């Protein structure tokens, strides 16, 4: 890939040049200057990728191929370079990184400059801004897309996303209004603390104990005043126009400081915490239940922690040997599996019987996006789907979930537990992880199951060396059959 990447970068520079240099262009007058600018932007991105070292991410490999297609279109008479530009921008978004989202936004800007009435260009711009957490700007771009879109059915996803972004902003506005309305109480509390300090000084000769009590009251008043001042700073930073990460950080600080100032039992603090929870939920998923989920209940990190709390859990491998033993009447393995509170199975079942008990089914979306495949029609109490980026994860759920086949569906907070900073927060460069390993790490992070066992993970179902090493450091014991591993 190194030579291919270097050769493509050379071609891009030859056609588009660098800022301030003449471009070779294609015969017949050459491409539009906005296309040349887009190619130069792609060249800068390719240069950064080349400097970063060997490529191991398949999504970035597909992005490079898309840039190659755009380069060819810009140097070929009669080729539709505009469509290639939009496809490259979309592929950049599908790659999932922040640098790629910035690339997609830059390409969308050039696309809207080329064709101001292109609904595809405005949707790409909205998606890129959305991926970068710039919700209010994304709304403006989405509205331009809707104004040009004649197909109402095709607009529903965009309309839902606009509603979600606005609702998240409304929660911030309501939180700021609540803070201003209760700010007077904070001022009074600060004043009371100052008066207590003065009283403590005047009555110091009344006794050592009384003096200490008044000093404590003074300190409490000072602490409350300090927390109130910091909360005012957090409120001053918070705005619906901030990028999502900055708004989330300021909102988190505001809730923490108001809780320290007034206590978790204060009605205003409880309402503020509820607004914060709503804002976090809206940041990850649409505010209304999707009818295609067939009545299934979304479950997040907190709900999953409650579901597995105090229960014994086993992950069963999908191997011919395990499936045959599990189906055999009266077999020890069948009795062993039946004795667990929760039975977990992963990905598509090739050997497991259709009626085999599955309390939790987990699967990872592999390959190119959008992910297509057979629908998840096997019955499971809870279904967790791991995948990134978010828009294609949503699309996969809507197209592959079967109504009635599950009672609960993992929400967006559980779609990438290994790399989500709110959960395990690992770097993405460690390579792809198996679904079983992702489930194990998630359960270990939750920390509430009474026991977690692996059954049948040997031979073809064995974990990778890195994953086996992680399991080995947490293994409590392995039984004589060599199919059961108990984690601490």
Legacy VTK file of the C-alpha trace (Angstrom):
# vtk DataFile Version 3.0
C-alpha trace
ASCII
DATASET POLYDATA
POINTS 488 float
0.000 0.000 0.000
2.990 2.325 0.624
3.936 2.439 -3.085
0.294 2.776 -4.144
-0.223 5.637 -1.697
2.961 7.378 -2.836
2.054 6.949 -6.508
-1.458 8.320 -5.931
-0.069 11.311 -4.048
2.265 12.024 -6.981
-0.674 11.877 -9.414
-2.785 14.187 -7.260
0.033 16.737 -7.018
0.624 16.526 -10.768
-3.013 17.254 -11.602
-3.975 19.697 -8.856
-0.605 21.179 -8.014
-0.181 23.023 -4.733
-1.741 26.332 -3.677
-0.270 29.057 -5.860
1.116 26.694 -8.517
-0.369 25.974 -11.962
-2.246 22.673 -12.342
-1.771 20.290 -15.253
-5.501 19.533 -15.410
-7.154 17.368 -18.009
-7.595 17.978 -21.730
-10.332 20.325 -22.851
-9.736 23.232 -20.492
-9.183 21.305 -17.275
-11.437 20.816 -14.261
-13.090 23.548 -12.255
-10.903 25.334 -9.707
-13.101 23.988 -6.889
-12.312 20.445 -8.051
-8.609 21.258 -8.119
-8.923 22.674 -4.602
-10.671 19.471 -3.514
-7.851 17.400 -5.010
-5.260 19.507 -3.185
-7.140 18.867 0.069
-7.109 15.145 -0.688
-3.388 15.399 -1.400
-2.769 16.958 2.002
-4.721 14.116 3.618
-2.785 11.482 1.672
0.456 13.119 2.738
-0.624 12.909 6.404
-1.555 9.244 5.978
1.799 8.468 4.372
3.624 10.149 7.260
1.610 8.158 9.812
3.130 4.839 8.729
1.692 1.563 7.401
-2.067 1.389 6.865
-3.963 -1.342 8.729
-7.469 0.129 8.641
-9.597 -1.227 5.770
-11.853 1.842 5.858
-8.918 4.167 5.195
-7.784 1.860 2.413
-11.223 2.285 0.802
-10.920 6.064 1.237
-7.600 6.040 -0.617
-9.222 4.046 -3.440
-12.031 6.614 -3.586
-9.502 9.455 -3.834
-7.898 7.520 -6.692
-11.261 7.388 -8.490
-11.703 11.143 -7.991
-8.186 11.771 -9.330
-8.931 9.712 -12.455
-12.249 11.530 -12.994
-10.530 14.923 -12.775
-8.055 13.949 -15.484
-10.507 12.163 -17.818
-12.613 14.140 -20.329
-16.331 13.559 -19.884
-16.009 11.827 -16.500
-18.454 12.851 -13.756
-15.970 14.268 -11.286
-18.688 15.857 -9.115
-20.267 12.525 -8.206
-16.795 11.136 -7.506
-16.208 14.123 -5.217
-19.390 13.389 -3.226
-18.525 9.695 -2.985
-15.061 10.540 -1.672
-16.571 12.841 0.942
-18.985 10.103 2.029
-16.186 7.538 2.170
-14.196 9.928 4.358
-17.168 10.099 6.751
-17.507 6.321 6.711
-13.873 6.039 7.830
-14.976 7.346 11.206
-12.000 9.484 12.342
-11.982 13.183 13.211
-9.392 13.971 10.522
-11.574 12.159 7.981
-14.656 14.120 9.132
-12.714 17.358 8.583
-11.735 16.098 5.127
-15.398 15.355 4.357
-16.392 18.875 5.441
-13.703 20.464 3.273
-14.830 18.419 0.265
-18.473 19.306 0.977
-17.537 23.006 0.995
-15.971 22.632 -2.448
-18.994 20.646 -3.657
-21.442 23.362 -2.562
-19.220 25.945 -4.241
-19.411 23.915 -7.469
-23.172 23.300 -7.301
-25.025 25.406 -4.794
-28.282 23.562 -5.501
-26.957 20.047 -5.043
-28.977 18.347 -2.308
-26.284 15.664 -2.027
-23.593 18.272 -1.364
-25.638 19.949 1.375
-26.440 16.638 3.028
-22.755 15.705 2.964
-21.945 19.041 4.597
-24.615 18.483 7.255
-23.357 14.963 7.977
-19.755 16.185 8.256
-20.675 19.027 10.617
-22.804 16.592 12.616
-19.879 14.156 12.895
-17.676 16.989 14.153
-20.252 17.858 16.828
-21.210 21.220 15.282
-24.940 20.647 15.635
-26.331 24.135 14.974
-24.326 24.478 11.747
-25.399 20.961 10.767
-29.053 21.985 11.165
-28.543 24.868 8.711
-26.962 22.532 6.129
-29.663 19.893 6.652
-32.359 22.538 6.108
-30.732 23.571 2.807
-30.818 19.886 1.801
-34.521 19.611 2.709
-35.347 22.750 0.729
-33.892 21.067 -2.386
-35.165 17.548 -1.700
-38.441 16.710 -3.446
-38.709 13.144 -2.170
-40.454 13.336 1.227
-39.721 9.708 2.114
-36.008 10.270 1.569
-36.119 13.303 3.879
-37.422 11.563 6.982
-34.023 10.600 8.381
-32.799 14.177 7.972
-35.948 15.569 9.579
-35.505 13.216 12.557
-31.884 14.250 12.925
-32.788 17.950 12.893
-35.388 17.288 15.602
-32.797 15.432 17.684
-30.181 18.191 17.401
-32.734 20.866 18.272
-34.007 18.868 21.238
-30.436 18.476 22.552
-29.921 22.238 22.243
-33.238 22.889 23.995
-32.031 20.834 26.999
-29.001 23.113 27.279
-31.195 26.231 27.072
-33.515 24.875 29.769
-30.550 24.023 32.019
-29.183 27.564 31.688
-32.616 29.032 32.458
-32.870 26.794 35.532
-29.418 27.908 36.679
-30.301 31.589 36.360
-33.592 31.112 38.221
-31.862 29.398 41.161
-28.770 31.620 41.233
-30.364 33.860 43.868
-30.439 30.998 46.343
-26.726 30.502 45.869
-26.053 34.191 46.595
-28.120 34.013 49.788
-26.258 30.898 50.906
-22.965 32.682 50.328
-24.161 35.648 52.379
-25.246 33.367 55.199
-21.798 31.819 55.244
-20.190 35.281 55.526
-22.496 36.222 58.446
-21.653 32.930 60.176
-17.960 33.779 59.834
-18.484 37.197 61.457
-20.532 35.706 64.284
-17.814 33.129 64.917
-15.209 35.906 65.284
-17.334 37.982 67.730
-18.129 35.000 69.949
-14.661 33.473 70.050
-14.310 34.060 73.828
-17.559 32.134 74.519
-15.691 28.812 74.440
-13.399 26.754 72.269
-16.121 24.346 71.106
-18.467 27.142 70.083
-15.659 28.838 68.216
-14.868 25.634 66.308
-18.534 25.157 65.397
-18.730 28.664 64.002
-15.459 28.220 62.135
-16.901 25.065 60.526
-20.014 26.995 59.516
-17.814 29.694 58.031
-15.874 27.134 56.032
-19.097 25.525 54.796
-20.321 28.885 53.629
-17.015 29.597 51.901
-17.020 26.174 50.195
-20.576 26.689 48.964
-19.644 30.147 47.698
-16.612 28.712 45.868
-18.687 25.951 44.263
-21.270 28.526 43.243
-18.595 30.687 41.599
-17.229 27.717 39.671
-20.760 26.732 38.643
-21.275 30.249 37.287
-18.149 29.790 35.202
-19.392 26.444 33.857
-22.758 28.015 33.012
-21.013 30.884 31.221
-19.123 28.357 29.069
-22.186 26.250 28.238
-24.043 26.997 24.999
-25.993 25.074 22.394
-23.663 26.580 19.778
-20.582 24.858 21.202
-19.136 21.738 19.551
-20.700 18.665 21.148
-17.611 17.607 23.134
-17.146 21.086 24.643
-20.856 21.408 25.452
-20.833 17.985 27.110
-17.780 18.904 29.233
-19.298 22.226 30.349
-22.653 20.569 31.090
-20.884 17.870 33.134
-19.033 20.511 35.170
-22.236 22.439 35.796
-24.074 19.371 37.134
-21.109 18.310 39.283
-20.641 21.744 40.822
-24.347 22.362 41.475
-24.573 18.951 43.126
-21.595 19.827 45.356
-23.177 23.188 46.180
-26.777 22.155 46.939
-26.710 18.366 47.300
-28.209 15.636 45.113
-31.561 15.870 46.911
-32.229 19.473 45.883
-35.198 19.619 43.425
-33.379 22.016 41.081
-30.305 19.760 41.058
-32.471 16.729 40.297
-34.065 18.560 37.377
-30.635 19.679 36.129
-29.367 16.082 36.291
-32.430 14.898 34.348
-31.778 17.513 31.640
-28.151 16.410 31.480
-29.185 12.760 31.057
-31.616 13.721 28.289
-28.917 15.733 26.540
-26.498 12.788 26.643
-29.178 10.416 25.342
-30.101 12.743 22.484
-26.428 13.071 21.537
-26.355 9.366 20.672
-29.776 8.412 19.358
-33.040 9.762 17.986
-35.602 10.921 20.575
-38.458 8.723 19.360
-38.728 4.960 19.301
-38.150 3.478 15.864
-41.240 1.480 14.864
-38.987 -0.983 13.030
-37.625 -2.142 16.407
-40.962 -3.887 16.877
-41.488 -2.666 20.431
-38.009 -3.646 21.668
-36.714 -1.527 24.532
-33.387 0.315 24.008
-30.880 -0.580 26.722
-27.775 1.436 27.606
-24.784 0.964 29.880
-26.765 1.441 33.088
-29.521 -0.930 31.996
-27.017 -3.606 30.948
-25.199 -3.280 34.259
-28.473 -3.903 36.076
-29.309 -6.816 33.770
-26.104 -8.743 34.549
-25.743 -7.701 38.197
-25.244 -10.681 40.504
-25.889 -13.230 37.743
-23.775 -16.045 36.320
-22.940 -15.558 32.634
-21.501 -17.937 30.035
-20.297 -17.197 26.506
-20.876 -20.250 24.315
-18.777 -20.735 21.162
-20.506 -21.682 17.913
-18.563 -24.854 17.030
-19.772 -28.226 15.691
-18.516 -30.031 18.790
-20.199 -27.673 21.243
-23.440 -27.617 19.239
-23.556 -31.435 19.002
-22.960 -31.903 22.718
-25.437 -29.179 23.637
-28.193 -30.826 21.562
-27.555 -34.311 22.904
-30.287 -35.135 25.479
-28.919 -35.448 28.989
-25.395 -34.368 28.041
-23.252 -32.794 30.800
-22.547 -29.769 28.596
-26.257 -29.085 28.030
-26.859 -29.294 31.785
-23.872 -27.022 32.420
-25.118 -24.317 30.028
-28.668 -24.547 31.332
-27.396 -23.834 34.842
-26.301 -20.286 34.009
-28.485 -17.241 34.547
-27.494 -15.689 31.204
-26.353 -17.495 28.049
-24.464 -15.296 25.548
-23.874 -16.215 21.889
-21.983 -14.176 19.317
-22.384 -13.318 15.621
-24.166 -15.541 13.108
-24.928 -19.077 14.317
-23.716 -21.682 11.809
-23.859 -24.775 14.020
-26.010 -23.895 17.030
-29.566 -25.228 16.924
-32.223 -22.601 16.089
-34.034 -23.283 19.373
-30.876 -23.080 21.521
-31.300 -20.769 24.475
-29.895 -17.286 23.885
-30.388 -14.656 26.562
-27.961 -12.161 25.009
-26.869 -12.106 21.373
-23.921 -9.907 20.400
-22.684 -9.281 16.872
-20.095 -7.075 15.189
-20.782 -5.382 11.864
-17.916 -6.383 9.548
-16.887 -5.354 6.044
-17.747 -2.268 4.065
-20.551 0.105 4.945
-23.472 0.176 4.743
-23.486 -3.222 6.404
-25.868 -5.642 4.731
-26.551 -9.217 5.659
-29.183 -11.647 6.894
-31.715 -10.313 9.348
-31.298 -11.180 13.019
-34.322 -13.435 13.376
-33.042 -15.776 16.119
-34.834 -15.171 19.366
-32.731 -13.368 22.026
-33.695 -11.536 25.186
-31.137 -8.779 24.516
-29.277 -7.981 21.298
-26.072 -5.914 21.221
-24.764 -4.694 17.865
-21.206 -3.335 17.672
-20.273 -1.013 14.818
-19.000 2.412 13.777
-19.718 4.985 12.237
-22.995 5.905 13.903
-25.204 6.635 10.821
-24.521 3.227 9.267
-24.924 1.504 12.638
-28.419 3.034 12.867
-29.199 1.937 9.305
-28.064 -1.635 10.025
-30.350 -1.841 13.058
-33.346 -0.586 11.131
-32.807 -2.930 8.210
-31.726 -6.122 9.997
-33.640 -6.238 13.298
-36.741 -8.456 13.170
-39.723 -7.196 15.210
-40.420 -9.530 18.120
-37.063 -11.343 17.883
-35.636 -9.463 20.883
-36.958 -7.694 23.978
-34.070 -5.220 24.324
-31.614 -3.664 21.860
-28.313 -2.076 22.874
-28.393 1.664 22.218
-25.641 3.846 20.751
-23.754 4.028 24.065
-22.938 0.320 23.637
-22.062 0.271 19.918
-18.246 0.527 20.357
-17.344 -0.266 23.968
-13.635 -0.902 23.342
-12.963 2.529 21.822
-15.604 4.721 23.509
-13.830 7.138 25.923
-16.849 6.864 28.253
-16.240 3.087 28.578
-12.892 1.380 27.935
-11.434 4.090 25.702
-8.749 1.970 24.011
-6.851 3.169 20.955
-8.266 1.844 17.686
-4.822 0.823 16.377
-4.755 -2.523 18.208
-6.519 -4.241 15.285
-9.995 -5.730 15.012
-11.365 -7.525 18.069
-13.600 -10.577 18.087
-17.156 -10.147 19.270
-16.567 -12.541 22.177
-13.578 -10.486 23.348
-15.594 -7.253 23.091
-18.349 -8.802 25.236
-15.801 -10.063 27.779
-14.172 -6.636 28.088
-17.568 -4.988 28.431
-18.696 -7.393 31.169
-15.363 -6.963 32.946
-15.795 -3.185 32.774
-19.344 -3.353 34.150
-18.018 -5.415 37.039
-21.425 -6.620 38.269
-21.784 -10.274 37.082
-21.246 -12.882 39.797
-19.320 -15.039 37.321
-18.352 -15.014 33.633
-17.320 -18.269 31.901
-16.203 -19.172 28.380
-17.461 -22.482 26.979
-16.109 -24.131 23.829
-13.521 -21.526 22.869
-10.867 -23.889 21.572
-9.766 -24.894 18.064
-11.448 -22.782 15.342
-13.302 -20.759 17.972
-10.121 -19.837 19.848
-9.455 -16.213 20.609
-6.503 -14.355 19.063
-3.162 -14.379 20.928
-3.766 -10.858 22.268
-7.232 -11.807 23.456
-6.034 -15.099 24.996
-3.360 -13.198 26.894
-5.970 -10.846 28.361
-8.168 -13.815 29.372
-5.165 -15.622 30.839
-4.370 -12.782 33.233
-7.908 -13.001 34.612
-8.426 -16.768 34.624
-9.454 -18.181 37.989
-9.550 -21.837 36.921
-10.027 -24.133 33.938
-11.877 -27.406 34.352
-10.800 -30.828 33.092
-12.812 -30.625 29.871
-10.792 -27.605 28.705
-13.936 -25.891 27.466
-14.727 -23.792 30.482
-12.757 -20.788 31.702
-13.874 -18.840 34.765
-12.892 -15.174 34.947
-12.270 -13.456 38.223
LINES 1 489
488 0 1 2 3 4 5 6 7 8 9 10 11 12 13 14 15 16 17 18 19 20 21 22 23 24 25 26 27 28 29 30 31 32 33 34 35 36 37 38 39 40 41 42 43 44 45 46 47 48 49 50 51 52 53 54 55 56 57 58 59 60 61 62 63 64 65 66 67 68 69 70 71 72 73 74 75 76 77 78 79 80 81 82 83 84 85 86 87 88 89 90 91 92 93 94 95 96 97 98 99 100 101 102 103 104 105 106 107 108 109 110 111 112 113 114 115 116 117 118 119 120 121 122 123 124 125 126 127 128 129 130 131 132 133 134 135 136 137 138 139 140 141 142 143 144 145 146 147 148 149 150 151 152 153 154 155 156 157 158 159 160 161 162 163 164 165 166 167 168 169 170 171 172 173 174 175 176 177 178 179 180 181 182 183 184 185 186 187 188 189 190 191 192 193 194 195 196 197 198 199 200 201 202 203 204 205 206 207 208 209 210 211 212 213 214 215 216 217 218 219 220 221 222 223 224 225 226 227 228 229 230 231 232 233 234 235 236 237 238 239 240 241 242 243 244 245 246 247 248 249 250 251 252 253 254 255 256 257 258 259 260 261 262 263 264 265 266 267 268 269 270 271 272 273 274 275 276 277 278 279 280 281 282 283 284 285 286 287 288 289 290 291 292 293 294 295 296 297 298 299 300 301 302 303 304 305 306 307 308 309 310 311 312 313 314 315 316 317 318 319 320 321 322 323 324 325 326 327 328 329 330 331 332 333 334 335 336 337 338 339 340 341 342 343 344 345 346 347 348 349 350 351 352 353 354 355 356 357 358 359 360 361 362 363 364 365 366 367 368 369 370 371 372 373 374 375 376 377 378 379 380 381 382 383 384 385 386 387 388 389 390 391 392 393 394 395 396 397 398 399 400 401 402 403 404 405 406 407 408 409 410 411 412 413 414 415 416 417 418 419 420 421 422 423 424 425 426 427 428 429 430 431 432 433 434 435 436 437 438 439 440 441 442 443 444 445 446 447 448 449 450 451 452 453 454 455 456 457 458 459 460 461 462 463 464 465 466 467 468 469 470 471 472 473 474 475 476 477 478 479 480 481 482 483 484 485 486 487
